[in-house]
């Protein structure tokens, strides 16, 4: 290989290899930390929400229609459970593939 071509490869190839390695490292670390959404549900967060969320009563219906909720910024399964008058356990049963640590804005979850 000609020395000029080798210098050109080193000039562009080394930074690209470094960026690829750094990207892979970040993805592995993020996956190891449980998705890295930053929204974690804690008991304190849920109890705080219960004092500030106004509950509304819904009229009883005779049919059990399937209902969905679209996750908004700042939502946790605990806050969604409070808004929908259900429990976190019920939401987890209705959504077995949902990772409560990795909810994202726009995601639809079943609430009824």
N, C-alpha and C positions, 0 to 999 in steps of 0.2 A: 504494500500500500504506500502510496506516495506521502511524504511528510506533510505536505500542505493539506491533504485530505484528512490525515490523522489529527492535525491541529484543529481543523474545522469541526471534526466530530467531538473532540475533547471540549472545544469551546461551547458547543451547543448541547452535547450529550450529557455532560456532567451535571449541569443545572437541571436538566429534565429528569435525570435519574434521581437526583436529590428530591425534587418536587414529588415525584411518584412515590418515593419511599416515605416522605413526610405525610402525604395524603393517606397512604395505607396505614401508617401508624395512628393517625387521627381517627380513622374509621374503626380500627380495632379497639382503640381506647373508648370511643363512644359506644360501641357495641358492648364492651365489657362493663360499662357503667349503666346499662339498662336502657339504652336508647337516647339518653341525654336530652329529653324534652324539657327538663327543668321543672316540670309541674309534678310535685310529689304530694300525695295526700297524707296529711297528718291528723291526729286526733284534735289538736288545737285548731287547725284550719276548719275542721268540720264543726266544732262547737262554736267557733266564732260565726260561721255562716248561719247557724241556727238562730242566732240572736238578731241577725240583720235581714234575713229573707222572709218576706211576707208570704204566707201560704194562702193559696186560693182553693176554694172548694169547687170541685167539678160535679156536675149532675151525674147521677148514677145512670149507666147505660146497660141495656140488656144484652148487647153483643160485645164480645171482646175483640175489638179492632186492633190490628197490629199498628203500633205507633213508633215513630222514630224521633230522635233528637239530634240536631246538628251541633257538634262541639264548637263553642266559641272561645275566644281568647280568655285564658284564666280559668276555664272550666276544669273541674276534677270530677271523678265518679261520685265523690261525696256531695259536691254541689249540685250535680245533675240529679242525684237521688233525692235531694231535698226539694228541688224545683218540681220534680215529677211525682212527689209523694210516694217514694218507694225506698228500697234499701240498696246499698252497694252490693250486697250478696245477690239480690234479685237481678241487678244489672249484669253482674258477672255471669249468672246462669243464662240470661237471655243473649249474652254476647261472649261465647266461650273463646273466640279468637282475639278479643280485644285485650291489649296490654295496658293496664291502668296507669303504668308509668310512662307510656308513650302515646298519649292522646294528642291529636293534632287538629288544628282549626279546620273546620269543614268536614271532619269525619262524622259519619252518621252511625249512631248506635241505636239499638232497639230498646225502647223503654216500656213497651206494653204489648 
